[in-house]
Every structure is written in structure tokens, then in C-alpha cells.
Amino acid sequence: VSCLTQRIGEQFPFPYQPYNIQEEFMQALYSALDKGKVGIFESPTGTGKSLSLICGALSWLTDYEERKRQEAAALLQEGEAALSTNAAQSSAVSSSAELDWITDFVQKKAEHDLVSKLKEEELKRKKREERLEMIRNNVQLKYAVKRKSYEEDEAFKLLQLSKEEQVEATGDQEDEELIIAEYESDDESKIKSSRTHSQLAQFVHEVQKSPFSKDISVVTLGSRQNLCINEEVRQLGSIQRINDRCMEMQKNKHEKHHHEEGVKRKRGPAKSVCPYNKASALQQMRDVVLGAVHDIEQLLKLGRETHSCPYYSTRLAIPPAQLVVLPYQMVLHEATRRAAGVQLKGQVLIIDEAHNLSDTLSCIHSAELSGAQLCCAHSQLSQYADRYKSRLKAKNLMYIKQILFVIEGLVRVLGGEHKSGFFVLLGTEMLTINNFLFKAQIDNINLFKVLQRYFEKSMISRKVSVIYLIHTKTTEKVLSASPMMQVEGFFMALTNSNTDGRVVVHKQGSLSESSVKFLLLNPAVHFAQVLEECRAVIIAGGTMQPVSDFKQELLFSAGVGEERITEFSCGHVIPPENILPLVLCSGPSGQELEFTFQNRDTPRMMDETGRILSNICNVVPGGVVCFFPSYDYSKRIISHWEASGTLTRLANKKKIFQEPKKANQVEQVLNEFSRCIQRCSADCSGLTGALLFSVVGGKMSEGINFSDDLGRCVVMVGMPYPNIKSPELQEKMSYLDKHLPHSQGRSPGQALIENICMKAVNQSIGRAIRHRGDYSSVVLCDRRYSRPATLSKLPTWIKDRTTTHTTFGPAFAALRKVRNITGSAELLGKLYF
């Protein structure tokens, strides 16, 4: 394939005139995709990063597909010409000529096969394009009960039961379940964009605004919990119970199908099947999905209108789709990826909002089991074995006994017996995988390899879970996550390399409250396969600093060479005077600001923080968002201000809001915060806006936009360092110190602590400044922010404009100046000491 690493002399399709930095972003992205690079792209929030990703990537995909078509057409033309030439030569050669007829035959057959294959692929492509064009033009497609086309046969296969594998694995036909077979696509390269569920809708809306919305086939993937439209199943609540019920209804559908074909069904009440899981309806919805861009909400609405399951319809749409939008875990976790039918070989993967990629990888590959779950899993599996022992093969019973033996070993590690148990010992122990297996007396590595295959082939965990769900009379008794599924996940985690993980044994005083947890220390080991399979991987975020540490931990450790990595970073689109980042080293009374664990709770430090906020609220219009390093500290300092009268003084200038404890209350608080600011700007009351108390890493530090008057100032109180005494964090630091090189006189473990802190800071202060005309100030209240090593971890567009103030007066004057520059009325605020 010829490389067109730049769109020379041609602009990128864009919904409006792009900023220069967006043009540069798209050009760099296009080049990275064409060269098969691993790209690290940093573009501040508010600079149109999502649209740049969409338009740059889809421009490349459009060009790539056109080049492939042209090359295939040229190759087909050459092949047909060669066949014609060979035919003419063969007829001209006399029978007496000394030809190697075997070689001649093989050569001609190879040429003929190549031409046939090219013709077949071209026919498939044309049929696919014609079909999509019909859908986009709202042509109503008629569906017959029996289909003969290749594509529809493949779609039917996707929903067929893998009977042979099930019977071989368990010997139990009554409890067979439907398995969604993998769909191997031979389509050309496509683009997969990865995000969390909450961000998918925003990204899809950007696709809908793009010039590609009418010409690109897009599918948005989600979990059953997000996409199920069967109210009976949705009301179960937890994702595991929804999964189990869905699989049970599919099994019932298969049994009903056999009964209709004349297979005698066992006596008993009729079992419910899902009315939305019908092949013809699924295929019809699949076509509609491919014909226009839909977000999750639109898919749910479409599913209800067509009486078709959005979960399975979207999976049918994966092979022909050009752009697949999906949550992180669906692409980063191999088993989940395989179950969803997502193929990465030769594809382009774009991971957006990737600032926490390392933590995300570690989290989704870690596993935890409580003593209660272990005992429940042991009970469920024992009951399953007793119920079906007369019908299970001896080999299956042997595997089940081995699983029970391992569960008993895990319970012993926690100091109890699987039937009950209280014990006195308390504490936390960190073990290598091998030491843990030895302590549990299950140190047979082959045992886990054998059991891993058995779990995957027999689907025993899901069978046990479904039976437990059916026979549990009260739903309150059902755990939110299936115990056997949790056990299987923990078993799989223990198959990691001994050096890549640790097991944390946490004893709480009773068996049910105690737990064992697998902690992944090397996320690169699971990212390596993604990097190897994909044609290109783009890792994008508002801030990716520090890039050097990111590359070391996730890319170099995964075997990626420096030559395959490309980096792009750009500034912000706002004028320099629209952002004022300040480091405050002392407060109004001269109190030095250093919010260490030892002195942050002192009355003088809390009082000084209150004076700083009082001054800020006196001069800053609209909304002020104040971030505290933890929920505990937020509670303590607010209680102190209530007692000292500081909170009353703050409330005289701005109405006070606090981050809610429950996630479902966030939207309500934000709406009230916004309405209050709008009212204050419209009337001439004493209030000048609102003050919102939030927590770094909390519900409002990421994914929430405080644009315009909602965030005229962001205040960061202290530095949100993680708990250095955490056994898990200490183990991670030790691992990095041992396996990664030291840099600039600091250990990788020390760098980890600083990086965790500053990533959290960057996410919080990035809530303000959301567009070119926006303006805000950022006040970092701690003298430690002034250290060069700390400043270097701020986003470039903030770092380059940050000023450090050893005294409060000049900083306060700078805040007043920003207000005046924006054209607001003259300030009459007082300086509080």
C-alpha cells in the first residue's frame, strides 16, 4: 500500500473553519495512522480534540479504503490480462514444445485463483456499499424467513447454539446455554475508538456533527445493562444478574425451538424467552444501525420501536461497520473483547481520554474475592454437582472437585472453613503469586491451566449462576455479582506471571468480611497484545504529562521501540490573558502554605485557607470551584469554618454548594449551582455567584464542564498525594524501582507518587476553560507547586503562564487585573487579612 502521510494541498473535512492547532493535530494523526505508529496525542480540553480525532481519522480511513479499491482494481486488471496472455501463448505452442507442463499448470491455477478471489471481494464490497446506500435512502428491506445469501447466513450463525462443545464439556443438555460465536471479519481496516460509557454519547454526538455523519457506518457498543430493553431483565439491577438472566432466556429459546421441531420437552412450567431476540428483527435493526449514527439512548429508542434487542443487533453490526465506538474494558480486556466479537488484527485503535490508561489496565485485570463470596461459590458449586451427578461425566465431576478444592484452599488462607467461621487474627499480607499458591496448598500451576480451559469451555460459572438465580426465592439473597463468576475471574488472574502481580490477603476479623485480591503490577503485559495486533494505536488526552514516564511504563515495557512512537502536543486556543494560573506560597496574613499531613489540620492553616477563599469570592464573579485533597479533609475544614464563622462570611458573597455523597445527585447539584449563578448575574442582590466545594478524584473532578460563569476560578487546596502507607501502593513502587530505570536522580517509585498527584490536579483544574472565548483563573494553594519538577507536570499551556507568588498581595492584584482585562465592571472588593 502506498503511503500518503499528508493530505497535501487538501483541507480536512470539518464542520467549521478549524483552528490552526486542529489542522496540525489532524495532519499529525493522518501521518501516524498511515505509518502504523503508536501515537501519543495531547490537546487541551476546549480545543476540539474529539472533532479533530474524528475528522483526521475518518479522512485517513476514507483515503485508505479508496487506495485499496484502486489497487485491487489494478491488480484485477493485471491478473485478467495475464490470463488472456497465457491463454494466447498456450494455443500458439505446438505439442512438440518442451514445456514443464506441471509448473505451467500450477502457475495458471494460482493466477486464476487470485483473479477469482479479487472478483469475489469486489462483488462483496459492491453489495455491501449498495446495501448501505439503500438503508441510508430509507429503502424498506423485506426479510424472508429463510435466507440464502452468504452475509445473512453468517448473521444467523452468530446466534446459533454451540451444541457439540456444550455437551462435550458438561454432559448436561438441560442446562445448555446459547454461546455467541465469534464473527471473523475479512473487512478492510476500520477504526475503533475507546471510552467509558458516560463519554460515549458525547463522542457519538461529535461524529453526528462531523461532515462524515452521512457517509460512515458507525456502531456504538455497550453492556447488557446499558442496552437491554426487556423491563423484566432491566429491573434486576446488577450487571451480572442481567447477564445471567439474558443467557437463561436464550437457553429457554433454544429449548423452545427444539420442542417446535418435535423434540420432546421435559415436564414443567413453560420457561420465558426474550421477545426482542428474533433473528429477523435483529438483522433489520442491524441494518438501520449501520445506516445512521446512533448513540446509546437512540439505540434504546430504536430497539423499542423495532421490537429488537440493541445489545445483539449492535454486535451483528460490528463486522461491516467502519467505526466502532466502545467502552475501555471491551477493548483492553482480552476475554471481554473476544466475547464481544471485537477483532483488533490490522485495525486502528484510538483510545481517547487516556490520561488514566495505566490505572485502567491495572484495574480491569485485577480481581478481588470476599470470604462471603468464596463460601457462597463453594455452596453453589456443591449443589450443582449433587443435582447433576448422575448425568455428569466422571471427567466433569473431577474438574468440579478440583475447583472446590481450590476454593477451600483460598478460604484456609483467610483463616476459616468454607462452612462458617470467625477468627481473631487481623491484618494485611502481601504475597507473590507462587507464595500465595503455596500457602493455600494449591501450588500446582498446571492445575490452573487445566481449570482455565475448563472454565472457558464448559461455561460452568454461568451455568451455576443461572441455576442459583432460578432457584433463589427472594432476590435479596442474590449477591450483586455472581460468586462463581468472581471466583473464575480470580483464578484467571492467578495465571499471570509471578513477577507481574501480587496477592493481598486482607483479614478483617470474620471470614465473610475478609478478602483476597490480585493486584496487577505490570499493565504493559496486557497492553502488549493490543499494540502488537493493531495497525496503529492512538493514545489521546487533554493532558498526557509526564509523557516520558507513560512511555516507559506502558510502551517500552510492552516491547514497543522508540522508532514506532510519535508524539504530538499543542497549546490552547485561548489568548494568553484569558488564563491566570497562580501558585500561592503564603496567605493574606503571611501564613506559609504547605498542606502536609502534619500541619494541614491546624486551626491557623484552616483559618488562612478561609481568608484566601473570602478574598477570591470577593473579587471573582460567577462560579468558584474549590477542590480539597480528600473527602475527610473537606469534612474537617468545612466543620471548622462553620464553628469559626468563616462559612457565614463566604455565604454572604456566594451561595455555597457541596459535592453530593451519591452519584445520582450530582446532576441536581450542578443544575442548582448553574441556576444560582444565572440568577446572580441577572439581579443586583448581594450575592455575586456560587461557591462549590469538591474533592480531587471525586464525582466532579472529571467529566464535568465548568465553562464560562460556572468556573471563573478554580482553587486547589493542597496537593492530593496518595496514601503512602497503602500496602498496594508500596508494592507498586517497589516493583517500578526494581524493573524501570531511574531518571534525573529520582526513583520510578517516587515519580509514581508525584504523577498520581499531578494527574489528579490536572484533571481538576481542566474543568474550566472549555472554548476559545472562555476565561478563568487557577489558584494553586501550596508552596510545593512552585518546585520545578512539579511545575513541569502541569499541562504546557498552563505551565508556561504560571506565576509564583511568595506573598498574597501581588497575587490578589493579579486576580483583579484578569477581571478588568475581560471588560467587566470595576472591582470594589476588599482585601481580607
SVG drawing of the C-alpha trace seen along z (x, -y; Angstrom):
<svg xmlns="http://www.w3.org/2000/svg" viewBox="-46 -50 66 91">
<polyline fill="none" stroke="black" stroke-width="0.4" points="0.0,0.0 1.5,-3.4 1.7,-5.8 0.0,-9.2 1.3,-10.5 -0.1,-14.0 -3.2,-15.5 -1.0,-17.8 -2.9,-20.8 -6.2,-19.4 -8.1,-20.5 -9.6,-18.1 -13.5,-18.0 -14.6,-19.8 -17.9,-21.3 -16.4,-24.8 -13.1,-26.5 -10.7,-24.6 -8.1,-26.3 -4.5,-26.1 -3.8,-23.6 -6.7,-21.4 -5.2,-21.4 -1.8,-20.4 -3.4,-17.8 -5.3,-16.2 -2.2,-16.2 -0.1,-14.6 -2.8,-12.0 -3.2,-11.2 0.6,-10.6 0.6,-8.4 -2.2,-6.2 -0.7,-5.8 2.7,-4.9 1.3,-2.4 2.6,-4.3 1.8,-4.3 0.9,-8.0 0.6,-10.0 -1.6,-13.0 -2.1,-15.8 -4.7,-18.5 -6.2,-20.6 -9.8,-20.3 -11.7,-23.0 -9.6,-22.8 -12.0,-20.5 -9.9,-17.4 -12.7,-14.9 -13.7,-16.5 -10.0,-16.6 -9.7,-12.9 -12.9,-12.1 -12.2,-14.2 -8.5,-13.3 -9.0,-9.6 -12.0,-9.3 -10.2,-11.3 -7.4,-8.8 -9.8,-5.8 -11.7,-7.2 -8.4,-7.7 -7.1,-4.3 -10.2,-2.5 -10.1,-4.3 -6.4,-3.4 -7.3,0.2 -10.1,0.2 -7.8,-1.3 -5.0,1.2 -7.5,4.1 -8.9,2.9 -5.4,2.5 -4.4,6.0 -7.5,7.5 -6.9,5.8 -3.3,7.2 -4.5,10.6 -7.1,10.8 -4.5,9.5 -2.0,12.2 -4.7,14.9 -5.5,13.7 -1.8,13.6 -1.2,17.1 -4.2,18.5 -3.0,17.0 0.5,18.4 -0.8,21.8 -2.8,22.0 0.3,21.0 2.7,23.6 3.0,26.8 2.6,30.2 6.3,30.9 7.5,28.0 9.5,29.0 7.4,27.3 7.3,28.1 3.6,28.6 3.3,29.1 4.9,25.7 2.7,24.2 -0.4,25.7 0.4,24.5 1.2,21.0 -2.0,20.7 -4.1,22.1 -2.6,19.6 -3.3,16.7 -6.8,17.9 -7.4,18.3 -6.1,14.8 -8.4,13.3 -11.4,15.2 -10.6,14.0 -10.3,10.4 -13.6,10.6 -15.3,12.2 -14.0,9.4 -15.0,6.7 -18.5,8.2 -18.8,8.4 -17.7,4.7 -20.2,3.5 -23.0,5.5 -22.1,4.0 -22.0,0.5 -25.3,0.9 -27.0,2.3 -25.8,-0.6 -26.9,-3.1 -30.3,-1.5 -30.5,-1.8 -29.4,-5.4 -32.0,-6.2 -34.7,-4.7 -35.5,-1.9 -37.6,0.7 -35.9,4.1 -38.0,7.2 -36.8,10.1 -37.7,13.8 -37.7,16.5 -35.1,18.5 -32.1,16.6 -29.6,17.8 -27.1,15.0 -23.6,15.5 -23.9,12.4 -27.2,13.4 -26.1,17.0 -23.2,15.6 -25.5,13.5 -27.7,16.5 -24.6,18.4 -23.8,15.7 -26.9,16.6 -26.6,20.4 -26.0,22.7 -22.6,24.4 -24.2,27.7 -21.3,30.1 -18.9,28.1 -21.5,27.7 -22.4,31.4 -18.8,32.5 -17.9,30.1 -20.7,30.8 -22.8,33.7 -25.9,31.8 -28.3,30.9 -31.0,29.4 -28.6,26.6 -27.0,25.8 -26.7,22.1 -26.5,20.1 -23.0,19.1 -22.4,16.1 -19.9,17.3 -17.1,15.1 -17.5,13.5 -14.3,13.4 -14.4,10.4 -12.3,10.1 -13.2,6.4 -10.6,3.7 -9.1,1.7 -11.6,0.0 -11.3,-2.4 -12.2,-1.6 -12.5,-4.4 -12.5,-3.6 -14.1,-5.5 -16.1,-5.0 -19.9,-4.5 -20.6,-8.0 -18.4,-9.6 -19.7,-7.5 -22.8,-9.7 -20.6,-12.9 -18.2,-11.3 -21.1,-10.0 -22.7,-13.4 -19.4,-14.8 -19.5,-12.2 -23.0,-13.3 -21.8,-16.9 -19.0,-15.9 -19.1,-16.0 -18.8,-12.2 -22.0,-11.5 -24.0,-10.6 -21.3,-8.5 -19.8,-6.5 -21.2,-3.3 -20.9,-3.6 -21.8,-1.2 -21.8,-2.0 -21.3,0.9 -22.3,1.2 -23.1,3.7 -26.4,5.5 -27.0,3.2 -26.8,0.2 -28.6,1.7 -31.2,4.1 -34.8,3.0 -36.5,6.0 -38.0,4.4 -38.2,7.8 -34.4,8.1 -33.5,4.4 -35.1,4.3 -32.7,6.9 -30.2,4.0 -26.7,5.5 -24.9,6.2 -24.1,9.8 -27.7,10.7 -28.8,9.0 -26.2,11.1 -27.3,14.3 -31.0,13.7 -30.3,12.9 -28.3,16.1 -31.0,18.1 -33.7,16.7 -31.6,17.5 -31.3,21.1 -35.0,21.2 -35.4,20.0 -33.2,22.8 -35.2,25.4 -38.5,24.0 -37.0,24.2 -36.2,27.9 -39.7,28.5 -41.3,26.9 -39.1,29.2 -40.6,32.3 -38.1,32.8 -40.0,33.8 -39.6,31.2 -39.4,32.3 -42.4,31.6 -42.6,28.4 -43.9,24.9 -43.2,23.0 -40.0,21.0 -39.9,17.4 -37.9,16.3 -36.9,12.8 -39.4,11.3 -36.7,9.0 -34.3,11.7 -35.6,12.8 -33.1,13.2 -35.1,11.3 -35.7,8.3 -32.0,8.3 -30.9,8.2 -33.3,5.4 -32.2,3.3 -28.5,4.0 -29.1,2.5 -30.8,-0.6 -27.9,-1.0 -25.4,-0.9 -27.5,-3.4 -27.2,-6.3 -25.1,-7.4 -26.8,-6.4 -25.8,-6.9 -26.9,-4.6 -30.2,-6.4 -31.1,-6.4 -30.3,-2.7 -32.6,-2.0 -35.4,-4.0 -34.8,-2.3 -34.8,1.1 -38.2,0.4 -39.6,-0.8 -38.4,2.2 -39.0,4.7 -35.4,5.8 -32.5,6.2 -30.0,3.4 -27.3,5.4 -27.2,8.2 -28.1,6.0 -25.1,3.8 -22.9,6.9 -24.2,8.1 -23.2,4.6 -19.5,4.9 -18.1,6.7 -19.5,4.3 -19.0,1.1 -16.2,-1.3 -16.2,-3.0 -16.8,-1.1 -17.2,-3.2 -16.9,-1.1 -16.0,-1.3 -12.4,-0.8 -12.9,2.6 -14.4,4.0 -11.2,3.4 -8.5,3.6 -9.6,6.9 -9.0,9.9 -11.8,12.1 -14.3,9.3 -13.0,8.3 -13.3,11.9 -16.9,12.3 -18.0,9.1 -16.6,10.3 -14.1,7.4 -11.2,8.2 -8.1,5.9 -5.9,7.6 -4.9,4.9 -7.3,2.3 -6.8,-1.2 -7.4,-1.8 -8.0,-5.3 -8.1,-5.5 -9.4,-8.9 -9.3,-10.4 -6.3,-8.1 -4.7,-10.0 -5.5,-7.2 -4.8,-4.3 -2.2,-2.6 -4.6,-2.6 -7.5,-1.5 -5.5,1.5 -4.4,2.4 -8.0,2.1 -9.7,4.2 -7.1,7.0 -7.2,7.1 -9.7,9.3 -11.0,9.5 -12.9,12.1 -14.5,11.8 -14.8,14.7 -18.6,14.5 -18.3,14.9 -15.9,17.9 -18.3,19.6 -21.3,18.9 -19.5,20.1 -18.5,23.3 -22.1,23.9 -23.5,23.2 -21.0,25.5 -21.5,28.3 -25.3,28.1 -24.8,28.1 -22.6,31.2 -25.1,33.0 -28.0,32.1 -26.5,33.4 -24.0,36.0 -26.0,38.8 -25.7,37.0 -22.3,35.5 -19.4,37.4 -16.6,38.6 -14.2,36.1 -16.5,33.2 -17.0,34.3 -13.3,34.4 -12.9,30.8 -15.6,29.6 -14.0,31.3 -10.7,29.6 -12.4,26.2 -14.0,27.0 -10.5,28.0 -9.0,24.7 -11.9,22.6 -11.3,24.4 -7.6,23.5 -8.5,19.9 -10.8,20.0 -8.0,21.5 -5.7,18.6 -8.2,16.3 -8.1,18.4 -11.6,20.0 -13.5,23.0 -15.9,22.9 -18.9,23.7 -18.6,20.9 -16.0,19.1 -14.8,16.4 -11.1,15.9 -9.0,13.5 -6.1,12.7 -6.3,9.3 -4.0,7.6 -2.9,7.4 -0.3,9.6 1.3,9.1 2.3,12.3 3.8,13.2 1.5,15.5 3.7,18.5 3.9,17.9 0.2,17.5 -0.5,20.8 2.0,22.5 0.3,21.0 -3.1,22.1 -1.7,25.6 -2.8,25.4 0.6,24.8 0.0,26.8 0.4,24.3 -0.8,26.9 -4.0,27.2 -4.8,23.6 -4.0,24.0 -6.3,27.0 -9.1,25.3 -8.8,22.2 -9.6,24.2 -12.4,26.0 -14.0,22.7 -13.9,21.3 -15.1,24.4 -17.8,25.5 -19.1,22.1 -19.6,23.7 -19.7,20.4 -22.5,19.1 -24.5,22.3 -24.1,22.4 -25.1,18.7 -28.2,19.1 -29.4,22.1 -28.8,20.2 -30.8,17.3 -33.7,19.5 -33.9,21.4 -33.4,18.4 -36.9,17.4 -36.0,13.9 -33.9,11.6 -32.4,10.0 -30.4,13.2 -28.7,12.9 -25.4,11.2 -24.9,8.3 -22.1,10.1 -22.2,13.9 -19.8,15.6 -18.8,18.2 -18.0,15.6 -15.9,13.8 -14.1,17.0 -13.4,17.6 -12.0,14.1 -9.7,14.6 -8.5,17.9 -7.7,16.3 -5.8,13.6 -3.6,16.1 -2.3,17.4 -0.3,14.1 3.4,14.3 4.7,14.4 6.6,11.2 3.7,9.2 1.3,9.3 0.8,9.8 -1.9,11.2 -3.2,9.1 -4.7,11.2 -6.8,8.9 -8.2,10.3 -10.9,8.3 -11.9,10.4 -14.6,12.5 -14.4,14.8 -17.2,13.1 -15.6,9.6 -12.1,10.8 -10.8,10.8 -8.1,11.9 -7.2,9.5 -5.0,10.0 -3.1,6.8 -1.6,6.3 1.8,4.5 2.7,4.6 -0.2,3.3 2.1,3.4 1.8,7.2 -1.9,6.9 -1.4,3.9 1.3,5.6 -1.1,7.8 -3.2,4.8 -0.2,2.9 1.1,5.9 -2.2,6.7 -3.3,3.2 -2.1,1.5 -1.9,-1.8 -2.8,-2.9 -3.5,-6.5 -3.5,-7.4 -5.1,-10.8 -5.9,-13.0 -6.3,-16.6 -3.0,-16.1 -0.7,-13.2 2.1,-14.5 4.6,-13.2 4.9,-11.5 8.4,-10.0 7.0,-8.0 4.0,-7.0 6.1,-5.6 8.4,-3.8 5.7,-2.0 3.2,-1.2 5.1,-1.2 8.8,-0.3 7.8,2.3 5.4,3.8 8.2,4.1 7.4,1.1 10.5,-0.6 11.1,-4.3 11.0,-4.4 7.3,-3.3 6.3,-6.1 5.2,-9.5 4.2,-12.4 2.0,-15.5 1.2,-18.2 -0.4,-21.6 -1.3,-24.7 -4.7,-26.1 -6.8,-28.3 -7.5,-30.9 -5.5,-34.2 -2.7,-34.3 -4.6,-36.8 -7.6,-34.6 -6.0,-32.2 -4.2,-33.2 -2.5,-30.3 -1.1,-31.3 1.0,-29.4 0.3,-30.8 3.1,-30.3 1.5,-32.2 -1.9,-33.6 -3.2,-37.1 -1.8,-37.0 1.6,-35.7 1.0,-32.1 3.1,-29.8 1.0,-27.4 2.2,-23.8 -0.7,-21.4 1.3,-18.4 -0.4,-15.7 1.2,-17.1 0.1,-20.7 -3.0,-20.9 -5.4,-20.3 -4.0,-23.1 -6.5,-25.9 -4.1,-28.5 -3.9,-26.7 -7.6,-26.2 -8.3,-29.9 -5.7,-31.0 -7.4,-28.9 -10.8,-30.5 -9.2,-34.0 -7.9,-33.1 -11.3,-31.9 -13.0,-35.0 -10.7,-37.3 -11.2,-35.3 -15.0,-35.2 -15.0,-39.0 -13.4,-39.7 -14.2,-36.8 -17.6,-36.9 -19.9,-33.9 -18.8,-30.5 -15.8,-29.4 -14.9,-25.7 -12.7,-24.8 -11.1,-21.3 -9.9,-19.6 -7.4,-16.7 -9.8,-14.2 -13.4,-13.8 -12.1,-13.6 -10.2,-16.8 -13.2,-18.5 -15.4,-17.5 -13.0,-18.7 -12.2,-22.1 -15.8,-22.9 -16.8,-21.9 -14.0,-24.2 -15.3,-27.1 -18.8,-26.6 -17.6,-27.0 -15.3,-30.0 -17.9,-31.9 -15.8,-31.7 -18.6,-29.8 -21.1,-32.6 -18.8,-35.2 -18.3,-33.1 -22.1,-32.6 -22.6,-36.4 -20.9,-36.7 -21.7,-33.4 -24.2,-30.7 -22.4,-27.5 -22.8,-24.1 -21.1,-20.8 -20.3,-17.8 -23.0,-15.2 -22.3,-11.8 -24.4,-10.0 -23.6,-9.9 -27.2,-10.2 -27.4,-13.6 -24.6,-15.2 -26.8,-16.4 -29.2,-18.0 -26.5,-19.9 -24.9,-21.1 -28.2,-22.3 -28.9,-24.3 -25.3,-25.6 -25.8,-26.8 -29.2,-28.4 -27.9,-30.3 -25.1,-31.8 -27.5,-32.8 -29.9,-34.5 -27.0,-36.3 -25.8,-37.7 -29.3,-38.9 -30.2,-40.7 -28.4,-43.1 -28.6,-41.2 -25.7,-40.9 -24.6,-37.5 -22.1,-37.5 -22.5,-33.9 -21.9,-30.4 -19.1,-28.5 -18.8,-24.8 -16.8,-22.6 -15.5,-19.5 -12.9,-16.7 -10.0,-15.8 -10.7,-12.4 -14.4,-12.8 -17.6,-13.0 -16.9,-16.5 -13.2,-16.4 -13.5,-14.6 -16.1,-14.7 -17.8,-17.8 -17.6,-21.1 -17.4,-24.4 -17.4,-26.6 -17.9,-30.4 -19.5,-31.8 -19.7,-28.3 -15.9,-28.3 -14.3,-31.7 -11.8,-30.5 -10.6,-27.0 -8.9,-26.8 -6.7,-23.8 -6.2,-23.4 -3.0,-21.4 -1.6,-18.6 -3.6,-15.4 -0.8,-12.8 -2.0,-9.2 -1.7,-7.4 2.0,-6.4 1.2,-3.8 -1.0,-1.8 0.4,1.8 -0.7,1.9 1.0,-1.4 4.2,-0.4 4.3,2.8 3.7,0.9 6.6,-1.5 8.9,1.4 8.1,3.1 8.8,0.0 12.0,-0.7 13.2,2.8 12.1,3.0 12.3,-0.5 15.3,-2.8 15.9,-5.8 15.6,-9.2 17.0,-12.6 18.0,-11.5 14.6,-10.1 13.4,-6.6 10.4,-5.3 8.5,-4.8 8.9,-8.5 7.9,-9.5 4.7,-7.4 3.7,-9.3 4.2,-12.7 2.5,-11.5 -0.6,-10.3 -0.9,-13.6 -0.4,-15.8 -2.6,-13.8 -5.4,-14.4 -4.6,-18.1 -4.5,-18.4 -7.9,-16.8 -9.4,-19.1 -8.1,-22.4 -9.0,-21.3 -12.7,-21.6 -12.5,-25.3 -11.7,-26.9 -13.9,-25.0 -13.7,-27.1 -11.8,-29.9 -13.8,-32.8 -13.7,-31.4 -11.5,-32.8 -10.6,-31.7 -8.0,-31.8 -6.4,-28.8 -5.1,-29.2 -2.8,-26.5 -2.6,-26.9 0.6,-25.2 4.2,-26.4 5.3,-22.9 3.6,-23.7 6.5,-26.1 9.1,-23.3 10.4,-23.0 9.8,-19.2 6.2,-19.8 5.6,-22.7 6.9,-20.5 4.0,-18.1 1.3,-20.8 -0.1,-21.0 2.2,-23.0 -0.4,-25.7 -0.9,-26.3 2.8,-25.7 4.1,-28.4 1.7,-31.0 2.0,-30.1 3.4,-32.7 4.6,-32.0 3.8,-34.5 5.6,-34.4 3.2,-36.9 -0.6,-37.2 -0.9,-40.9 0.5,-40.7 -1.5,-37.5 -4.7,-39.3 -3.8,-42.2 -3.3,-39.8 -6.8,-38.3 -8.4,-41.8 -6.4,-42.6 -7.8,-39.5 -11.3,-40.7 -10.6,-44.1 -9.0,-42.7 -12.1,-40.8 -14.1,-44.0 -16.1,-43.6 -17.1,-46.4 -14.5,-48.0 -14.0,-46.0 -14.7,-47.4 -13.6,-44.3 -11.8,-44.4 -8.7,-42.5 -9.3,-40.3 -6.5,-39.6"/>
</svg>
